[in-house]
Amino acid sequence: MNHGVDTLLVVMLLSCFLLLGASRLAAAVRLTAVQGFMIGLLPLAIEGGELPLRVAILAALIAALKAGVFPWLLMRTVRAARTTHEDRPLIGYGLSMLSGVAAVGAAFWLDARLSFSQDSGATLVVPVAFSVMATGLFLMVGRRTAICQVLGYLTLENGIYIFGLALVSGIPMLIELGVLMDMFVAVFVMGIAIYRISREFDHIDAAQLTSLKG
Amino acid sequence: MLGGSCIYSALAVPAALALGALLRLSTVARLRYLTLGTILSAASALPALLQTWAQGELTAAQGWLRLDALSALHVLLLLLAFVPAAYYAERYFRHAAQAGQFPPQTARRFSALWFGSLTMMMLVLSANNLGLMWVGMEASTLILAFLFCTQITPGSLEAMWKYLLMCSVGMAMAFLGILLIAAATRHTGLPVTTALLWTNLRDASQLLDPALVKAGFLFLVVGFGTKAGLAPLHNWLPDAYSQAPSPVSAISSGCLLNSALYCILRCLPLAEDASGQVGWARGVLVVLGLFSMIVAAGFLLAQRDIKRLLAYSSVEHIGIMATGFGLGGLGTFAALLHMLGHTLAKPLGFFCAGALAQAYGTNDMRRMGGVVRQVPIWGTGFVLALLALMGVAPGVLFLSEFLVLKSAVEQEAWWVVVIYLLALALAFLALLRRVIAIGWNAATPPPEQLPAQPEGRSMQLFVALPLVLILLLGLCLPFGLLHWIQIAADIIGGGA
């Protein structure tokens, strides 16, 4: 595994930490855009020298969607919702970042136990994938604003994508396109949902949506 | 070959109808379009079903699409839920449109998404590639989010958000599971492009890496289990069903839950074969199934909302099915039969509950009473549907619940027997109390807004037909159906 891949993965990890500490929604959206771009570059770096057309097209599509379209959609939602900050997260920023560190440690330990890395030849890919997934889940659980929960979902998907890159090479193009399209629709649907929630309730605090019980 | 093109037409017709639904039509015409279009979609799926019946299996698109007895049975259930639901939607929304709650724009979106979800469910059932199956499932998840939220209210938005988040994470987990199963094929020599075809996985199931398949199966159960409403991942379900329009609740409990379970069933024999037929994967299903039954029974006891009652009953029935599939053998057969019975009874329950809620202007069952006399058709229908869902003899659900029990006794799994009977008894009591109160309690004032004209003969027939089927199937299973379910059960495996 080459230096390019390792560099990208380290940047991914860093962006996860920043995401855990970000309180401005716009900044958090930009961070996921950076992550999306890294995700787009990753298959190119893994392929190294020669570049099959299939990989190139997919990489371009992924980068365009995750670093372009999704952030644009989410930024619009942030503006429409007129909420700029995650004010009182359910889990504080300091504790979030500490948990992030713990998650990275756990990811490396888990990777050593499961011995994925020996098989695929990449030492960093699987632990980073686990850490990114953990970050995503953490954001979905520990944040109040609906936007941050969507960002968590995107991060989770990014983690799964990295995991897939490490474990399975050559998933048929059709499936990859289908997955991408579904993700696109998911973000789109969530954006609309947030927009409607903000119009109906005058806030996008998902922790306050608790009227249905029993 | 004619065979393949049958599957194409079953997929293409609803897809085309979804596009056609974007045309500008009056609301009345659009509702007619919904009914006729759904019937047309069902008709277009029939040739594929018949051919599958005749030949055993049907493939298209170089093996990417495939129908066998198991998926054909699920397609049949899909149509059994969708066609009556569309017919009922026409009545339900005409009522809402008169009250000004169903503007043309909403109607347009609703009908397009209705056919969209039908197409995607069809794709899930006819996909032979696990990846493609996932794509269909995720797409139908997202489409359903909008259908749940057809009428925008604070409640429906909250339910939609909860549903979106829970099921999106669930679907992500399921995808992880599929990746793990793909990774497990490394030593089988299957080329990567076709490794995820279910038929290939089945043929090579002995060679799969057991640890990876086990991990993958767990993720798949968590992921699709969220969608199927297995406890403790069921939280979104009562919220969504109580806030959604009744036809949508009907299709999702009548076939969506089944389809999610179907995705797990496809992976069950793989996990069992790879882990050496020791019953590990089945055990997972039994535990989740029994837990769902117990949790649902608890919530049923305290339930006051008529639609939430039905939603928790869905959780209970999914639990019964999961237990049956987990027991294997006779249990698998019983669970498939139970699925059929549930798909007949549950949508009917939602239809009647929706009509009652419209008549009384509330979902609160404490404010409904004596419905058998006051709203005769829907009231009687609701009471009888609930009785069928309780598993009262001689309905088909009684037969299937009894067979699951028999299977557990035969295997001498006594703890399963005890928990299963306990949960069934609790749920029975909870529903019985409700049935008596809502059916014959004359103390409650009659509904303020009784339907303007009494329902005609067609509605009587509409309510009676599923009930008659439930009764007849409970009394005697036609040989063709019996044989069909038997073959489907053999595909899931576990020895018959």
HADDOCK unambig.tbl for C-alpha pairs under 7 A between the chains (distance, minus, plus):
assign (segid A and resid 157 and name CA) (segid B and resid 172 and name CA) 6.68 0.50 0.50
assign (segid A and resid 160 and name CA) (segid B and resid 176 and name CA) 6.33 0.50 0.50
assign (segid A and resid 164 and name CA) (segid B and resid 179 and name CA) 6.11 0.50 0.50
assign (segid A and resid 167 and name CA) (segid B and resid 183 and name CA) 5.71 0.50 0.50
assign (segid A and resid 168 and name CA) (segid B and resid 179 and name CA) 6.91 0.50 0.50
assign (segid A and resid 168 and name CA) (segid B and resid 182 and name CA) 6.57 0.50 0.50
assign (segid A and resid 168 and name CA) (segid B and resid 183 and name CA) 5.60 0.50 0.50
assign (segid A and resid 170 and name CA) (segid B and resid 192 and name CA) 5.96 0.50 0.50
assign (segid A and resid 170 and name CA) (segid B and resid 193 and name CA) 6.59 0.50 0.50
assign (segid A and resid 171 and name CA) (segid B and resid 192 and name CA) 6.56 0.50 0.50
assign (segid A and resid 171 and name CA) (segid B and resid 193 and name CA) 6.12 0.50 0.50
assign (segid A and resid 172 and name CA) (segid B and resid 193 and name CA) 5.38 0.50 0.50
assign (segid A and resid 175 and name CA) (segid B and resid 131 and name CA) 5.89 0.50 0.50
assign (segid A and resid 175 and name CA) (segid B and resid 132 and name CA) 6.08 0.50 0.50
assign (segid A and resid 178 and name CA) (segid B and resid 135 and name CA) 5.85 0.50 0.50
assign (segid A and resid 179 and name CA) (segid B and resid 135 and name CA) 6.06 0.50 0.50
assign (segid A and resid 182 and name CA) (segid B and resid 135 and name CA) 6.86 0.50 0.50
assign (segid A and resid 182 and name CA) (segid B and resid 138 and name CA) 6.61 0.50 0.50
assign (segid A and resid 182 and name CA) (segid B and resid 139 and name CA) 5.99 0.50 0.50
assign (segid A and resid 186 and name CA) (segid B and resid 142 and name CA) 6.42 0.50 0.50
assign (segid A and resid 193 and name CA) (segid B and resid 161 and name CA) 6.95 0.50 0.50
assign (segid A and resid 197 and name CA) (segid B and resid 157 and name CA) 6.45 0.50 0.50
assign (segid A and resid 200 and name CA) (segid B and resid 154 and name CA) 6.60 0.50 0.50
assign (segid A and resid 209 and name CA) (segid B and resid 158 and name CA) 5.82 0.50 0.50
assign (segid A and resid 212 and name CA) (segid B and resid 239 and name CA) 6.31 0.50 0.50
assign (segid A and resid 214 and name CA) (segid B and resid 299 and name CA) 6.89 0.50 0.50
